[in-house]
């Protein structure tokens, strides 16, 4: 199919028209909004469900689109080209995290507590983001020069990093607006906007690839689409009746930066220990090795969305429960839900990894990328728990505890990667990613015990084991029928054993009844 499209001279134009149509639809949706969804947000449980389910569904759909795009891109760019673009994207991710400066989480928290401050915070934090981004310019230039000289950084990667850096200018405005929507617990419209943004990126991106513009062409598309998205988010603000106040107070700026820097450190350290291995692999083993590792990591990135959006949805509730006994209960319930999601993902990926990689990138990435994926996937359960733990700690205004935890984890990850990846390659990087979650859990566990209360960790860890064992056993005994059917059978057994082992009980049933609009609400529990 890809060969046929590559031979079709009108393919770039066709995909460009698709991107343009998606961009126009994006602007139309931003103006009209989603009034039907607004009318349905009548209870706390429905708000949590909508604010987690819609962004999660949107991002899962987006990542599915991304995987389809990757199936084209990996074949058109090849293993080495994929590595060249991967190093540019990870560099952009670092720059994005630094320029955000932790302000997204801070604005969400402040707007949730005092919605009237939204307009002032929107203008102020946008200006702060752009100031930080400007200050990063010399560091970006220095990295590009050093990368070309000492770290095998290709010309295509260099151009891509420069263009992706420029895309952060409109992207900063979109992020500021999105945090205001999050604070108002209205995450459904931004979620829908991201879907059409991604369709636009899909169309323009494939047009660039089929036209032969390669890695720099993909980065140029990012600049274009991010600019259109920023305009759409500005139009969407009308539904909150918020107009940014463009004023700058040095004292207010210092106050915000003082509150946000632990959140910046937190976000930066998360980025460091998750993607630091990208730079080590690229420098030590080159673009091809990074291309293999990145192919497996594309599936791991998909799984990161689940805790991210679920926890972001319950964060306003956790913030309001700070200082009360309900916070610990909500934390335990959230952690349990995420663990129950994580275990079947781990087992299913172990069985389906070769098929997943073959569909994504073709035989050129096998068997190496499938082996990496089977190792990487074991980070999932603890990562999900660590994700909800850090937001519970932020809710009680103890961000510095998270910074200390991530500092420890990052130091471990850095030392381990530098020592082991040059000798053992990308498999060592995958193992280190899993071990880093364990290192991170230890200080987060202590902070939870100190500031939120004693948590029944042993029950959270052991309660799902009968269902996990049932799924694993079912998969092993039925492997002869094929991996997909075996996973489906094992997951069915998992769902059957969960209520039988009393892991799912009255609280969960009450929440489900409230979501369905029936009596017997779960109260204030998240």
N, C-alpha and C positions, 0 to 999 in steps of 0.2 A: 504493500500500500504506500509506504513512504517513498519507495523508488518511483512508483507511478506519479505521485504528487510532485516529486522532484523533477520529473521529466515534463510536467505540464507547465507551459510558460506563463499561464495566468494564475498559478497558485499564489504568488505573493500578493497580487491584487485582490484575489478572492478573500484571503485571510485578513488583509488590511480593511476591506469593506466590513467584514464581520467585527473587527475591532472597533471600527467607527460606529456601527450600529449599536454595539454594546455601550460605548461611551455616551451616545445620545440617550439610551434607555437609562443609564446611570443618572444623568442629570434630571431626567423626567421623574424618576423615583425619588430623588432627593427633594424635589419640589412638592410632590404629592404626598409623600409619607406613607404610613401604614395605619390608617385610622381603625380598621377592623381589629388589629392586634391591640391597639390602645384600649379599646372598649372591653377587651377580655381580661385585662389586668386588674381583677377585683380583689384578690386575696394575696397574702404574703407568699404562700406556696406557689400560686400561679406566677407571681412575679419572678420568684427564684427559678421556677421551671422554664419560663419564657426567656429570662435573661441568661440562663445557662444553655438551654436546648437550642434556641435560635442561633446564637453566635457559634455554638459548637457545631450544629448542623451546617451552618454556613461555611465554617472553616474546614470541616470534614469534606464538604462538597468542593470547596476551593482546593483542598489538598488532592482530592480525586482528580480535579481538572489539572492540577499541577503535575500529577503522576502521568496523566495522558500527555501533557506537554513534554514531560521528561522522557516519555517513551519515544517521542519525535526527536527531542534535543539530544538525548544520549546517542541515538543512532546517527544523527547528522553531525554532531560535534566529535563523536568517538570518545574513548576512554580518556585520552590526554586532554581533549578540549573540555570535557566535563570537569577535570581537575583544575584547568585554568579558570573556568567560571566559578568553581566552588571557592577558590581562594579569594576571588573578588567579592563574592556574596558574604563570606564570613568576615572579611574586612569591613564591608558595609554594615554588618550586624554590630560589630564593635563600635563603629562610629555612631550608629543610630542609638545604641544604648547610652553612650556617653552624652550625646546631645540631648537626649531625653532627660537626663540628670535626675531620674527618679520622680520627675514631676507628674507623670501620668497617675501613678498610685496616690501621690499626695493630693492632687486635685480631686480625684475620685473620693477620697476620704473627706476632704474639706467640703466639697459640694454636697455629699451625702448628709453631713451634719448641718450645713447652712447653705441651702440652694441659692439664696440671694447674692452670694459672693461669686457666682459662676462667671458673670460678665467680666468682672475685674480680674479674676484669676486667669481667664482665657487670654486676655490681652497681655497680662504680665508674663505668664509662663511661655507664651509664644515668643515674646521678645527675648526671654532668657534662653530658650532653646536656640534661637538664631545666633545669639551672642556666643554661646558655647560652640556652636558649629563653626563660626568664623574663627574662633581661637584654635580650633583643631586643624586649620589649613596648613600651617607650617609643619605640624607633625605628620600629616598625610604626605606632604611633599618629601619629607625626610625618609619616610618608610618606602616610598616608591623608588627613590634613588638608591637606598640601601638594598632593597629587594632585587633591583636590576643588577647590582654589583655583586652581591654575596649570596642571595637566596634563590637563585634560579627563577626569578619572577619573569614571566614572559611579557612580550610587548602587548599582546591581547589582554592579558590580566591587568597590565598597567592602565591601559585606556579604559577598561571596564571599571576599575576602582575609581578613576577620576569622574566618570559619568555617574556612578552610583552615589558618590559623594555629593554631587550637585542635586540629585533627586531628593536628598534629605531636606532641602529648603522647603519645597511644598509639603513634603511628608511631615515635617515638624508641625505645621499648621493643622493638618488632618489629625495628628495624634493629640494635639491640645483639645480640639473639638470633641474627639472621641472620648476623652477622659471626662468631659462635662456630661456627655450622654450617660456614661457609666455611673457618675455620681447621682444622676436623676433616676437611676434604675430603669433606663430606657435603652437597652442594648440591642433591641431587635432591628431598629432602622439602620444603625451603622453596620450590623451584620449583613443585612440585605444589600447595602451599598458595596460591601467588600466582594460580594458574589459578582455583581456586574463589573466592578473594577477588575476582577480577575479574568472575566470573560474578555474584557478589552485588552488586557495584557496578553492573554492567550492568542487572540487574533493578530495583534500587532507583532507579537514575538515570533509566531510562526511565519508571518510575512517577512520578517527580517532574516530568519534562518533560511527559508527557501530562496530568498534573494541573494544569499551568500555572504551576509554581513557578519556571521559568526558571533563570537563572544562580545566584541564591542557593540554589535547591533542590538543584542539583548539588553545591554546596559543602557543604550540610548532609548530603547522602548520604555525602560523603567522611568526615565526622566519624563517622558511624554505622559505616560499613564498616571504617574503620581501627581502631576500638575492637574490633570483632569479630575482626579479623585479629590484633591484639595478644594477645587471649586464646588464639587458636589457636596462635600461635607459643610461648606459654608452655606450653601442653599438649605441644607437640612436643619441648620440651626433655627430656622424660623418656627419649627415645630416645638421648640423649647421656649420660644419667645425670649431668646438671649441674643444680645448684640454685644460683641466684644468691646470692652473699654480700653482704648489704646493709650494708656498712661503708664509712666514708669516712675516708681518711687525707689530710690536706692535703699532706704531702710526696709521697705517691704521686700525688695529683691534679696537683701541679706537674710531676712527672716526666712523666706522661702527656701533659699539655698541651704541655710543651716538645718532646716527640717528635712530637706530632700537628700542631702549628701549621703546619709546612711542607706537610703533607698537606691541611690546611684551606685554606691559601692556594692550593695546587694545584687542589683541587676548586672553590673559589670562582672562581678565574680561568678555569677551564674553563667554568663556568656563565656568567661574565661575557662571555667573548668569543663564546660560542655564542648567548646570548639577550639580550645588551645591545641588539641591534638592535630587540628587541620594544618596549622603552621608548621608543627614539628614534622608531620608526615611529608608535607610539600618540600620543606627544606632538606630533609634527610633522604627521601626516596623519590622525589620528583612528582610531576603532574599525573603520571599514569597511576601510581600507587594511591594518590589522593582521589583520583577518579573512581577507583574500585571502592574505597572506603566511603566516599560520598554517596555512591549508589545505594549502599546499605543504609546509610544515615537518612536518606530521604524517607524511608518507612519509619524510622525512629522519630523523625520530626513530626510525622503525622500523629503519633501517639502522644506527643507533648501537649497537643491541643486540649485533650480531655481534662486534665487537672487545671490547666490554665484558665479555661473559660468557666468551668464549674466553680472554682474557688473565687474567681472574679465576680461571679453572680451572687455568691453568698457573702462577699466581703462587706457590703453595706450592713447586712444583718449582724455579722460578727462585730463590726465597729459599734453598733448600737448596744450589743450585749456585753461590751467591755466592762469589767468590774462586777458582773453578775455571775451566778452559778450556771446560767444557761449557756455561757460561752464554752465551757468544757464539754457539756452535753452535745452542743452543736458540732464541736470539733470531732468528737468521737464518732458521731453519726456520719459526718462528711468523710472522715478517714475510712470508715467501714465501707461506704458506698464505693469509694475509689478503689479500694483493695478488691472488692468483689468484681469490679470491671477489669482490673489489671491481670488477675490470674488467668482467665481464659485467653486474654491477648497473648500472654507469654507462651502458653501451651500451643495455641493455634499457630503462632509464628514459627515455633520450633518445627512443626510439621510442614508448613507451607512455604518456608523460606526459599527453596530452589525455584518453585513455581513463581513466586512473587518477583524474584530477580529476573527470571527469564522473560516474564511479561513486561517488566519495566525497561530493561536495557538490552535484552537479547543474550545470546550465548557468549558474547565477548566479555561479559562480566562474571561468568560462571567458571568454576565453582567458588571463587574467592569471595565475592560479595555475599553469597548465601551463607558462607561460614561466618563472616563478620556479623551478619544480621542475627544469626542464632546466638552469638555471644552478647551482642548489644542489647537484645530484647530483655535480658534479665535485670536491667536497670529499672524497669517499669514499676514494680510494686513499691519499692522504697521511694522512687521519685515522686509517685503520686502522694504518698504520705508526707514527704518533705514539703511538697507544694502547699498542701493545706496547712501544715504546721507553720510555715513562714508567714502566711497571711493572718493566722490567728495571733501570732506574736506581734505583727504590725498593728492589729486591731487594738492591742493594749499598749501601743506606743513604745514598744521595746525593739525598734528597728536595729539598734546597735548590737543586740544579741545575734541577729541574723548576720550582720556584717562580720562578726567574729567567727561565726560558724562557717561562712563561705570563705573567709580568709584561710582558715585551717584546711578546708577542702581543696581550695585552689592551690595552696602550697604543695599539698600531697600530689595533686594532679600534675602540676608543673614538674616537680622533681621526678615523679614516676615516668612521665612521658619522655622527658629529656634523657633519662637513664635507659629506658627499655625500648622505646620505639625505634631508635636507630639500629638496634641489634635485632629485635624480634618483629618489627614492622607493624602494620595496621591492626593485627590481631591483638597485640599488646595494648594498643590504644583502646580497643573495645573492652578488654578486661579492666583496664584502668577506669573507664567510665563507670562500670558497675561498682567497682570498689570505692570510687569517690562518693557514691550515694551512701554507702555505709559510713564512711568517715563523716559526711555531712549530718547524718541522722543523730550521731552521738551528742553534739552540742545543742541541736534543736530539741532533742528529747529533754535535756536538762532545762532548757529555757521554758518549755511547755510545763514541766513539772513545777517550776518555780513561780511562774507568773499566771498560769491558767488553772493548774490543779493536777492531781495525780490521775493519770490516764491508764486504763486497763489494756496496756500494750500486749500482754500475753494473750488476752482473749481476742484482740483484733488480729493477732498473728495466727493463732491456732484454730479459731472458729471456722474459717473457710476450708481447712485442710480436707475434711471428708468430701466436700464437693470437688475440690481440686483433684483429689485422688480418684474420684469417680470419673472425671473427665479424662485424666491421663490414662487410666485403665481402659476406658472405652476406646480411646484412640489407638492404644497399643493392640488391643484384641481385634480391632476392625481395620487395621492398616491395609489389609489385603484388598479392600474394596476401593481403595484410592484415598489420597490424602484429604481431599475436600470433603468427601462423604464421612470419612473417619472423624474429622474435626467437627462436622455438623452433629454426628452422633454423640461425640464426647461432650459437646456444649449442651445438648439436650439433657444428658445425664447430670451435668452441672446444675442446670436450672431445677431439675427435679429434687436433687439432694439438698439444695440450699434451704428450702422451707422445712424439709424433714429433719435437718440437723439444727433447726431453730436459729439459724443465722439471720434469717429474715423473719421478723416478728411483728407484734402489734403496732409499734411505732411506724415502721415502714408502711404497713397497711393503712394507717391513719393518714399518712402523707399522700399515699396514692388516692385515697378517697377524696381528700381535699383538692388534689389536682384535677380530679374528675368532677368537682363541683358538688360532691355529696357531703352530708354531715359527718361529724367525727373528726374535726380538724386536729392537726398535730400541734396546734399552738404556735409557740414561738421557736420551736426547734427548727434548725436549718434543713 
